Structures are given as structure tokens and as C-alpha cells.
Amino acid sequence: MKHFIRFRLVGLMLAAIFILLFSACGKAQPVDARLANLQLPPGFQIEIYAAGVKGARSMTLGENGVVFVGSRSEGMVYALIDEQNRGTNVSVVTVASGLDTPNGVAFRAGALYVAENSRILRYDNIMASLRQKPVPVVITDNLPPDRAHGWKYLAFGPDGKLYVPIGAPYNIGVSTDPRFSTIMQMNPDGSEQRIYAAGVRNTVGFDWDPGSGELWFTDNGRDWLGDNLPPDELNHAPRAGLHFGFPHYYGDNVPDPEFKQHPDPTHLVVPAHKLGAHVAALGMKFYTGKMFPPEYHNQIFIAEHGSWNRSAPVGYRVSLVRLQAGRVVSYEDFATGWLQNLSVWGRPVDVLVMPDGAMLVSDDRAGQVYRISYR
């Protein structure tokens, strides 16, 4: 059995290497030409909103339609400025550089908040200093410094609190620091930090239902249980203090084989919906615009970054989760085509609803931000 597992792991790693080599060695096409490979429902179209956004990750909307974009690998935060109000080929301005995995960004009361690996920065009056490399205020520097799953999402809830996840610092395990595998809540100045949700392996995207004001979030399942286990999750946290099972359980409270003993699962929350295994569900948003047809209003769009160690790659798409009366009724493709056979040319990271109702999608592989519109 041990030999079988060892060979299985080797096979998965070789498959991942093959996929990466195939992607890198395939005949290159300009990214704008590859847009023709993307498929959406009838009436929708996609175009490049901003090019040259290296490592484009999480996004947040500032004032006057300015979009801020964090990065994970580049250490930079960008501002996308549509100076001509064209909705395409907008200006890309580097607001900050030399940061430590500044993945998460949030905007509130004229200030830009940026989540680094172990601290959160605030850039005051950011709209007046976009091109002047403003100096930030450190609102907290006491977040765990571990690198594994150390990149963070960041968002303000309808309660005015700042929410930031602390991912598990391993594939699976138990830590003595209770902040790991949680979503933390704090005041905008970094004070009164507390755990809002526990048992969350690694979420890099969450949003609040525009009707109920309740939190929903994606969560990435662990690795090395095979191609089809465990599922990524879409979770619903209607109140603080809930536990979502990690590390002892996954999916519908299935015991993880890593542990010989498991705590009583009766108090644990099962997913609102089980997503595909290894799809790497990251950014998610409720669609609150008016441009899309009514059947898309207040539904959930999820950016699936794509698998890295599955023998047949999955994800690399924007999916749609439909709700009725606060319950999931379907999970389906919305935008696909970043994966062509075994060739990966783009990896969606986050989605953002714009004031005109269009939806932006960031792509850290291609270094682009796309605009999806309907007409």
C-alpha cells in the first residue's frame, strides 16, 4: 500500500510537470488573440480591460471607477485608471512596490488597505497620490509570518469591520496558534482582532450577500488525497463563531485520513456547496450590477485559478453558483477557455463588479484584467 501511494504521488508530480512544460512549450499566441478561445453564454462578450498588470490578483474598487489590484509574486499594487472612459486598454499605474506578497486590497473612506504576508498597510487619501508612491501607515504587524498560504485576501464587511484570512501554514495539520485556518475580524485601525470563522484551510475570496448581509467564502481543500478528493468549498457563515471542519473533516464532514481520532462533528458546518476538487476557487462576488440579465442578479461568480497537481487539469474558469432563498441550486460554467487541452494560458484569480454593471476578471498568469459585459 505504501508503495502504491508513493508511485501515485510520483505520477501526480510528473503529470503536473508535464502540464507546465506543455503550456510553456506550446506555440505562443498573443493574449488578445487567445480571447477568441474564451466561451461565455450568449449575449456576453469579453475584452482586455488592462494589459501589463503583472501578477494581477485581488481587486477592489476605489473612487471614480479606479480599480486597485494587488499582486502575489511581483510585490506591487496597481491602480487601473480609465481616463477616457473607454472600458478597455486603461492606464496601469504602480501605486506601491517592494512589498511582501501584497495580494489583498480593500478601499474605505478614501484609504487603500493592503494585506502583506504578516501585516496590513493603509494608504490615506490614496486618490490624490496615485502617481506619487504614497507612504503607508502600518495598522497591524502582528499577523503570522509563515509563508505557506501567507498571501491574504482583504475586504470590509457591511458592519464596517476589516476581514482577513489566516491560511493554514501547511497542507494539513494542527497548530498551537488559534489564528491559523481562520477568518479574522478587526476594526479599520487594526484593533480588537478576533476570530470570526474557524476551520477554514485557506480562503482567498469572500463577499456578503447583498440582501441578508451574511458572509460567503471559498475555501481550498487539501492536497494529496487523489484527483477527486477533497472538494473545494463554497461556505456560508451567517454569524460569527462557526467552525467549518478543517483539519479533521472535509466536505460533508468526511473524516480526514491523516488523523486517527476525530472530534465530535455535530457542531461543524458543512459546505453550502461542494465545488470541484483542486479547482482552486479563489475570488468570489455576488453580482450586484444591472447590466447582466435578471437571472444573474445577486448570484455568485467564482474565479477558479486551476489545479496544480491533478493528473487531468481542472478549473481555469469563472463559474456561476445560482441561489434561491439563500440556498445553492446549481454550479455551472460561466467563462471558460483559459485551459486548452493541456495548455494553460491564463488563470483567473478574482472578480469585481463595476459601477456600470460590467464584471472584471484578474489573471495572474497572463498579467491581464478582463472586462465581461452584456448587450
C-alpha positions in Angstrom: 0.0 0.0 0.0 2.8 2.4 0.9 4.5 1.7 -2.5 1.2 2.3 -4.3 0.8 5.7 -2.5 4.4 6.6 -3.3 4.0 5.8 -7.0 0.7 7.6 -7.1 2.4 10.8 -5.7 5.2 10.5 -8.2 2.7 10.1 -11.0 0.8 13.2 -9.9 4.0 15.2 -9.7 5.1 14.1 -13.2 1.7 14.9 -14.6 2.0 18.4 -13.1 5.5 18.9 -14.6 4.2 17.7 -18.0 1.3 20.2 -17.9 3.6 23.1 -17.1 6.1 22.1 -19.8 3.4 21.6 -22.4 2.0 25.0 -21.5 5.4 26.7 -21.8 6.5 24.9 -25.0 3.2 25.2 -26.9 3.0 27.7 -29.8 2.6 31.1 -28.2 -0.2 33.4 -29.2 -0.8 37.0 -28.2 -3.2 37.1 -25.3 -5.6 39.3 -27.2 -5.8 36.6 -29.9 -6.4 34.0 -27.4 -9.6 35.8 -26.2 -11.3 34.1 -29.2 -10.9 30.8 -27.2 -13.0 32.1 -24.3 -16.6 30.9 -24.2 -19.4 32.7 -22.4 -23.2 32.5 -22.5 -25.0 34.1 -25.5 -25.0 37.9 -25.3 -21.8 38.2 -23.2 -18.5 39.4 -24.5 -15.0 39.6 -23.0 -12.2 42.0 -23.8 -8.9 43.1 -22.3 -9.6 45.9 -19.7 -5.9 46.4 -18.7 -2.7 44.8 -20.1 0.7 44.7 -18.4 -0.7 44.0 -14.9 2.0 41.6 -13.8 0.8 39.0 -11.3 -2.7 40.6 -11.2 -4.5 39.1 -8.1 -7.2 40.6 -5.8 -9.1 43.7 -6.9 -11.0 46.5 -5.1 -13.0 49.5 -6.4 -11.8 53.0 -5.4 -13.4 56.3 -6.3 -14.3 57.5 -9.8 -14.1 54.0 -11.2 -10.4 53.5 -10.3 -9.6 49.8 -9.6 -6.8 48.7 -7.3 -5.1 45.4 -8.0 -2.7 43.5 -5.6 -0.1 41.0 -6.7 1.4 38.0 -5.0 4.7 37.5 -6.9 5.5 41.0 -8.0 5.4 42.9 -4.8 3.4 45.6 -6.4 0.0 47.3 -6.1 -1.5 48.8 -9.2 -4.2 51.4 -10.0 -6.2 50.9 -13.2 -7.4 54.3 -14.4 -9.9 54.5 -17.3 -9.1 58.1 -18.1 -11.0 58.1 -21.4 -14.0 56.1 -20.1 -13.5 53.5 -22.8 -13.8 50.4 -20.8 -10.7 48.9 -22.4 -6.9 49.4 -22.5 -6.9 51.5 -19.4 -3.8 53.1 -17.9 -1.9 51.0 -15.4 -0.1 53.0 -12.6 2.1 51.3 -10.0 1.0 52.7 -6.6 3.4 50.8 -4.4 6.3 48.4 -5.0 8.8 46.3 -3.0 6.0 44.9 -0.7 5.8 41.3 0.7 3.2 39.4 -1.3 0.6 42.3 -1.3 -2.2 40.0 -2.5 -5.2 41.6 -0.7 -6.5 45.1 -1.3 -9.6 46.9 0.1 -10.8 50.5 -0.1 -12.7 52.5 2.5 -13.2 56.2 3.3 -10.6 57.4 0.8 -7.9 55.0 2.1 -6.4 51.9 0.4 -5.7 48.9 2.6 -3.1 46.4 1.5 -2.5 43.0 3.1 1.1 41.8 3.1 2.3 38.5 4.4 2.4 39.5 8.1 1.0 43.0 8.3 -1.7 45.3 6.9 -0.9 48.7 5.5 -3.2 51.8 5.0 -2.5 54.4 2.3 -4.5 57.5 3.3 -6.0 59.9 0.7 -4.9 57.5 -2.0 -6.9 59.1 -4.8 -4.8 62.3 -4.6 -1.5 60.5 -4.6 -1.8 57.6 -7.1 1.3 58.5 -9.0 3.4 59.7 -6.1 4.3 56.4 -4.3 2.5 57.3 -1.1 3.9 56.3 2.3 1.6 53.9 4.2 0.6 53.6 7.8 1.0 50.2 9.4 -2.3 49.3 11.1 -1.0 45.9 12.3 2.2 43.9 12.0 1.4 41.0 14.3 0.0 38.6 11.7 1.7 35.2 11.5 4.8 35.4 9.2 4.6 31.8 7.8 5.0 31.7 4.1 2.7 28.8 3.2 -0.7 30.2 2.4 0.6 33.5 3.7 -0.9 35.6 0.9 -4.1 37.1 2.1 -7.4 38.4 0.9 -8.8 41.6 2.4 -12.3 43.1 2.5 -14.6 45.3 4.5 -17.9 43.9 5.7 -21.2 45.7 5.8 -20.5 46.1 9.6 -17.5 48.3 8.7 -15.1 45.7 10.1 -12.0 44.6 8.2 -11.8 40.9 7.5 -8.6 39.0 6.7 -8.0 35.2 6.5 -5.0 33.4 8.1 -4.4 30.3 5.9 -3.1 27.0 7.3 0.7 27.1 7.2 0.8 23.5 5.8 -1.1 21.2 3.6 -2.8 19.7 6.6 -2.0 19.8 10.4 -2.9 21.3 13.7 -1.3 24.5 15.0 -1.0 25.9 18.6 -1.7 29.3 17.2 -5.6 29.5 17.0 -5.4 32.2 14.4 -4.4 29.8 11.7 -7.1 28.3 9.5 -9.5 31.2 10.3 -11.0 34.4 9.0 -10.1 37.2 11.3 -12.1 40.4 12.0 -10.8 43.7 13.2 -11.5 47.4 13.4 -10.2 49.6 10.5 -7.3 50.7 12.7 -6.3 47.1 13.4 -7.6 47.0 16.9 -9.9 44.4 18.6 -8.8 41.5 16.5 -10.8 38.3 16.9 -11.6 35.1 15.1 -14.8 35.3 13.1 -14.8 31.8 11.5 -12.6 28.8 12.2 -11.8 25.5 10.5 -11.1 27.3 7.2 -8.0 25.9 5.4 -7.3 28.7 3.0 -9.8 31.2 1.7 -8.7 33.8 -0.9 -12.1 35.3 -1.6 -15.3 36.2 0.2 -18.3 38.5 -0.1 -21.5 39.4 1.7 -25.0 38.6 0.5 -26.4 42.0 -0.6 -29.8 41.0 0.8 -29.0 39.4 4.2 -25.6 40.9 4.8 -24.3 37.4 5.6 -20.7 36.2 4.7 -20.0 33.6 2.0 -16.5 32.4 1.2 -14.5 30.0 -0.9 -12.1 27.5 0.7 -9.3 25.4 -0.9 -9.3 21.7 0.0 -6.1 19.9 1.0 -3.7 18.1 -1.5 -2.6 14.5 -1.9 -5.9 12.6 -1.5 -6.1 11.8 -5.2 -7.6 13.5 -8.2 -11.2 13.8 -6.9 -10.8 14.5 -3.2 -11.4 16.6 -1.3 -13.7 19.2 -2.9 -13.1 22.9 -2.7 -15.9 24.5 -0.9 -18.3 27.4 -1.0 -19.2 28.2 2.6 -21.9 30.3 4.3 -21.2 32.0 7.7 -24.4 33.7 8.7 -22.9 34.6 12.1 -19.6 34.6 13.9 -18.2 31.7 15.9 -18.8 28.9 13.4 -16.3 26.1 12.6 -16.0 24.6 9.1 -14.2 21.4 9.8 -10.6 21.7 8.8 -8.3 19.9 9.5 -10.2 16.9 10.8 -13.0 16.9 8.3 -13.7 17.9 4.7 -16.8 18.2 2.5 -19.9 16.9 4.3 -17.9 16.1 7.5 -15.9 13.3 5.9 -13.1 12.3 8.3 -9.7 13.1 7.0 -7.4 10.0 7.0 -4.5 12.0 8.3 -5.9 11.6 11.8 -6.6 8.5 13.9 -9.0 10.4 16.1 -11.6 13.0 15.2 -13.6 15.4 17.4 -17.4 15.3 17.5 -18.6 16.8 14.2 -22.1 17.7 15.3 -21.2 21.4 15.8 -19.4 21.7 12.4 -20.8 23.5 9.4 -20.9 21.6 6.1 -20.3 23.5 2.8 -23.2 25.4 1.2 -21.9 23.6 -1.9 -19.0 21.3 -2.8 -17.0 22.7 -5.7 -14.7 20.8 -7.9 -11.7 19.1 -6.3 -8.5 21.1 -6.9 -10.1 23.8 -9.0 -8.5 26.4 -6.6 -11.6 28.5 -6.1 -10.4 32.0 -5.2 -12.1 35.3 -5.6 -15.9 35.4 -5.5 -18.6 38.1 -5.7 -22.3 38.5 -5.6 -23.4 40.2 -8.8 -24.9 43.5 -7.7 -25.0 45.3 -11.1 -27.8 45.8 -13.5 -26.1 45.2 -16.9 -26.4 41.4 -16.8 -29.9 39.8 -17.3 -32.1 39.5 -14.2 -31.3 35.8 -13.7 -27.7 36.7 -12.8 -28.6 39.3 -10.2 -27.4 38.5 -6.7 -25.9 35.3 -7.9 -22.3 34.2 -7.1 -19.4 34.3 -9.6 -16.2 32.5 -8.6 -12.7 32.7 -10.1 -11.2 29.2 -10.3 -7.5 29.5 -10.5 -7.0 25.9 -11.7 -5.3 22.8 -10.4 -1.6 22.4 -10.0 -1.2 18.7 -9.1 -4.1 16.9 -10.7 -3.4 14.3 -13.4 -6.0 16.0 -15.6 -6.2 19.7 -15.0 -9.4 21.3 -13.9 -10.6 24.8 -13.1 -9.1 27.8 -15.1 -12.5 29.3 -15.5 -15.1 31.6 -13.9 -18.0 29.6 -12.5 -21.5 30.6 -11.5 -23.4 29.5 -8.4 -27.1 30.1 -8.5 -29.0 30.7 -5.3 -32.7 30.5 -4.4 -33.9 31.7 -1.0 -30.3 31.6 0.3 -29.6 28.0 -0.9 -27.4 26.8 -3.8 -29.4 25.3 -6.6 -26.7 25.0 -9.3 -23.0 25.2 -10.0 -22.0 25.7 -13.7 -19.6 27.2 -16.2 -19.8 30.9 -16.9 -16.5 31.8 -18.7 -14.1 29.0 -19.9 -11.2 28.6 -22.3 -8.1 29.6 -20.4 -7.4 25.8 -20.5 -7.0 24.5 -24.0 -6.5 20.7 -23.9 -3.4 20.5 -21.6 -2.2 24.0 -22.4 -2.9 26.7 -19.8 -2.5 30.3 -20.9 -4.5 32.1 -18.2 -5.5 31.7 -14.5 -8.5 33.7 -13.2 -7.9 35.0 -9.7 -10.6 37.5 -8.7 -13.8 39.1 -10.0 -15.1 42.6 -9.4 -18.5 44.2 -10.3 -18.0 47.7 -11.8 -20.4 50.7 -11.4 -21.7 50.2 -15.0 -22.5 46.5 -14.2 -19.7 45.0 -16.2 -17.5 42.4 -14.4 -13.7 42.4 -14.2 -11.6 39.3 -14.0 -8.0 39.3 -13.0 -5.4 36.8 -14.4 -2.0 36.4 -12.7 -0.7 34.0 -15.4 -1.3 36.3 -18.4 -0.9 39.6 -16.4 -4.2 40.9 -17.6 -7.5 42.2 -16.3 -10.5 41.4 -18.5 -13.9 43.1 -18.8 -17.0 41.0 -19.3 -20.1 42.9 -20.5 -23.6 42.0 -21.8 -25.5 43.5 -24.7 
